[in-house]
Amino acid sequence: MGKIRRLSRNQMRVLKGICFFVDMRFRTKLLKKLHIFAGFGEDCVYGSRNIPEEPYMIKIHNNVFITPETIFLPHDSIPEMLARMKNVKPGTVFPEYHMGTIEVFDNVFIGTGSLILNGVKIGPNAIVAAGSVVTKDVPEGTIVGGNPAKVIGTVDNFIEKRKKMMDRPIDRDPLSKIMKYYWGEKH
């Protein structure tokens, strides 16, 4: 991997604008080429249009699928509020800004609308259910979900359940087959 680039605020605005309008495959190639993450592995998909303010605080390993509307939040601004509350100058009693790394290991799926907070490591071989708020590390081979995210299952059990669904139609099948399978109707 090349040297990590830190983009200016204006460059980040332009990048975010571009990423909003392109498909996820193009977005993934662009983000990898720009070297703005601390790491960006092979066979990944970055489906989210949300590009974090500090992408250099995020490391994404191999075979990671990040779905739309996922948010990585490697910082918080709470210290500024605390300083105002205590009527002190920011950075004198509390740190002025808090950042932490986020690392997503191999073979991870992050569901739509998930929020990943700073200081978190996910996986390997893990699934984050849609809409989850991940505040703690996700153990290897587990599925987490909820707010805050908690272990709700294992990937091995999920694989076995999915193997039993091989006869179900998929979105590329004719609509008549899909309607008959799910609704018992012909259309």
PyMOL commands that set and color helices and strands:
alter all, ss='L'
color gray80, all
select helices_A, chain A and resi 9-21+24-34+55-57+78-85+155-163+175-183
alter helices_A, ss='H'
color red, helices_A
select strands_A, chain A and resi 39-40+45-46+58-60+64-66+71-73+75-76+98-99+102-104+108-110+115-117+120-122+126-128+133-134+142-145+150-154
alter strands_A, ss='S'
color yellow, strands_A
deselect
rebuild
show_as cartoon
